[in-house]
Amino acid sequence: MEENKIDFLSESYKSNDAQYEYDLKNDSPLNLAYIGDAIFDFLSRDYVLKKYSKILKINEINEKNVFFVKASNQAYIVDILINDNFLTDDEIMVYKRGRNVHTKKRIKSASMIDYRKATGFESIIGFLYYNKNFMRLLEITNKYFDILDK
């Protein structure tokens, strides 16, 4: 992915219309995970479509996207990012808050441990989005895709 692939995101911040401001100390990390899930799914779809649209059919493209966004892969990658000291202290704090939040939601496609790690990962994505740190968002997602898409 190139640096300008999410330039459109900055457009949403040029207006002073009702913007959500996340309070890191008081708001639920699930708010970050909620938007982080949507942002990451979009970036994954964008990546897969641009990379594979000329060689795969749309159902195969969708299968690729499902592979990239599944909780077990997010858990795997976030462990690598942490072990490689790739994440900042703030990102690790946000990750831990997202990972440690308890929900009643149960999913069949991932273990609870992977689900919680994925929630932490999505919290980082949401945190970077709300802090308008789009270049860092791209750094993390580029590394994510580089690792998984070998």
JOCOR-V134293 format. One record per helix or strand of 2 or more residues. SS is the DSSP state (helix for helix, strand for strand). FROM is the first residue (numbers start at 1). LEN is the number of residues. If there is no record, write none. Layout:
BEGIN
ss=SS from=FROM len=LEN
ss=SS from=FROM len=LEN
END
This chain:
BEGIN
ss=helix from=3 len=9
ss=helix from=29 len=24
ss=helix from=58 len=12
ss=helix from=71 len=13
ss=helix from=89 len=12
ss=helix from=112 len=19
ss=helix from=134 len=15
END
